[in-house]
């Protein structure tokens, strides 16, 4: 079965029937994510050798474009997932890549900083390129400290792609694969109004979170190149695809056609 056929079935049978409840009740679409995983769509961009779909950005854009027409919340979750997977499939451990390929693992980005950095100062640079989060190593263990805002699927994802200042490198940033079950990774019980409704978008706190040194994605300080060459291209393309669906030739309020239609309806 092609990924497009699988997606059509999931959209019709699972996503569509709960899309309104997802939005109105601000409820994370866990059943939808499970169905997408079982249909091979969470693992769409993981290599076929690991059991994934072996597809790329073009197919991910197609999935998000078609999904946003049915459920914008689900499309936002897929946007963050596919972008995070683009990093994990290049630098993540084989177990995580295999779990994603099998549809059992949801990934998300934790890159943008909260208004106040881990050191108490405001982040002056680009929120993706100039992290304030800190990383300190002791033996084979790394302590991550910081707050990440706008994290989609916060408390729902299985792995977060997290950015910090380098451990030892003089410049750049470092990326980490942070498992959701890591002790002291904190997500507020009530995420508030961050992000689209139903996406569980919230701030995620690490104060600190301990991860093994092997959780580093790429080289220390090399995360900046990964963000520029991988994260941003995927993020920009998928964000464009995830714009709220609008019917062709929409009627603008105040236009001549809008006034004519209004009079006809009155």
N, C-alpha and C positions, 0 to 999 in steps of 0.2 A: 504494500500500500504506500502511495506517495505521501509526503508530508502534507501536501495541500489537501488531499482527501481526508487524512487523519484530522487535520485542523478543522475542516468543514464539519466533520461529525462531532467533534468536541464542542465547537461553537454552537451547533444546533441543539445538541442533546444535554450539554452541561452548562456552558457559559451563559447562553441566552436566557434560560429559565431563571437564573439567579442574579442576573446583571442588575436589575432594579433593586433587589434587596441588598445587594452589595453596596450600591450607592446610597440608598435611603437610610439603611441601618448602619452604615459605616462599618461593615463587617468584612474582614479579610476573606477572600475567596479560597479557602483552604481546599474545598472539594474540587474547585476548578484547577488549582495547581496540581493536585493529585492526578486528575484526569489528563492534564497536559503531559505530565511525566509518564503515565502509562501509555500514552499515544506516541511517545518518542520525541515530543516537542521540546522538553526541557534539555534533552541531550542532542538536539538538532545539530549544534555546531561543534560537538566533540568528535574527534576522529573516529572513523569507522572501525579502525583496529581495536579501539576500546569498547566498541558496541554502540557508538553514537551515530548520528546521521551523516557526519562527514560534510556538512554544509557550511556556508560562510555568511558573511554580512548580508549579502543580497537576499538570501533566503530568510534570515532573521528579520530583515526589514519587511519582507512580504508577510511574515507571520504577524508582526506588530501592526502593520497597516490594516490587515483584515480583522484582527482582534479588536482594535480600537473602535471599529464600527459597531461592535456588539457590546463591549464592556471596556471603557477607558481605564478602569481600575486594574483589570487583568493585563491590559497592554502596558501599563506603567510598571507592573511587577516584572513582566517579561523583558522590558527595556533594561532595567537594572540587572536582571539575571544574565541576559546575553552579554552585556558589557563586562560583567564580572567574570563570566566564563571565558571570554576572550583572553583575559589575563591568566586565569587558572589553567586553561588548557596548554598554555605555553610554559608556565612556571610552577604550577601546583603539583602536589604529590600524586602519584598514580592512583592511590585509593580514592581521593576526592574526584579525580577525573572519571574514574570508573563509576562512582556513585552517581555523578551527574549524567553520564552516558546511559545509565540504567533507569534514569528518571526518578531517582529517590532523593535527590539533593537539589535544594534551591539556594542559589547564590545571590549576593547583593553587594552593592558598593557602599563603603563607609569612608568617603574621601573628604567631603566638605566639612570644614570646621564650624563649631558653634561660635557665637559672637565673642566669647571669651576663651582664650587658649588655655592649655594646661598649665602654663606658667603665669596665668593671671593677666596677660596682656592681650590686647586685641590683635587678631591676625591682620597684618597690613597688606599682604599680597593676595594674589589670586587664591580663592578658597581650595582649589584643586592642586595648585602648583606650589603652594607655600604652607605646608602643614605646620601647626603648632604642637601637635601631639608629640610626646617624647617616647624614646625607646632606650632602655638601659639593659645591658647584659650582665649576667652573673653565671659563669660556667656555661652550661648549655641551655640556660633559661633566659628569656627576654621579658622584661616588664614593660608593658605599653600603658601609657597614661594619656588621656585626652577625652574630648567630647566631639562626636561627629553628628552633625545635624542633617536633616533631610534624608535619613536612611530609609529607603523603601523596604517593606517587609521586615521592619525592626521587630525582633522577637519571634519572627516566623521563618526567616531564612536559616539555613544550616551552616553557611560559611559567609563571612564578610571579608571583602578585600579592603584592607585598612592601610592607611598611609601614616607615616611618622617622619620626624627628622631622622637623619642617618644615625646609625650607631657610632661610627668612627669616621666615615667619609666627610670631607670638608664641605661638600655642597650636594645639592640634589635632595631627594627624598627616598624613603625605603618603603616598600610594600610588603604586607603580611597577609597570610591567610589565617583569619581568626575564627575558630569554631564557635558556634552559638552556645555550646555547653561550657565554654571556658569560664572558670570561676571568676566572679566579680565583674563579669560583663553585664551591665545593668541597662534595662530598657524600662522607662516609666510605664506603670500599669495603664495609665490613661494618656495616650500620645497627643491628645489635643487636636488642633486643627492643621497640623503640618501636612502638606501634600494633598493629593486627590483623595476623596473619601473612599474608604475600603481598601487602601493600599498599606495600612499599618505603618505609615511614614512617621518617624519620630527621631528624637535625639538618642544616641547610644553612648553610654558612659563607660570608660575604662579607668579604674582608679585603685590600683592598676590591674591589668589583666596579664596573666602569665602564659606565655606560649613557648614552645620549644624553638631553638634557634633555626631549626629546619623549616619553620613556618615562613621564613623570609621568601618572598617571591622575586627572583632575580638577584642582582647584586646589591650590596649596601650602597645607597646613594644612586643606584641605577633606576629607581622607580620613576624619576622625572621623565626619562626617555620612554619608559613604558606608557606613562600617562599621555605623553604627546603623540606617540606613534600608534598606540593601540586604544587606550581608553577614550580619548577625545574623538577620534574618527568614528568609533562605534557609537559613542554617546550622541554625537551630533546627528548622525544618520538616523538612529533609532528615535531620537526626540522629534525629528521632523516627521517621521512616520507615525508617531504617537499623538500628533496634534488632534484635538477633538474632531470627530467626523462631522462634516457639514455637507448637506445635500448640494447637488449642482445648482448653480444660479440662485443662491439664496436671496430672499427678499429682505432688503435692508430697511429697518424702521425709518420712516420719514420719506422714503423714496416715493416716486409717482406711482409705481406699481403697488407699493404697500398701501398707499392711501386709497387706490382704486379697489384693491382687495378688501380693505376694511369697510368701505362704503357698500360693496356688494354683499358683504356678510351681515350688515346691519339692517 
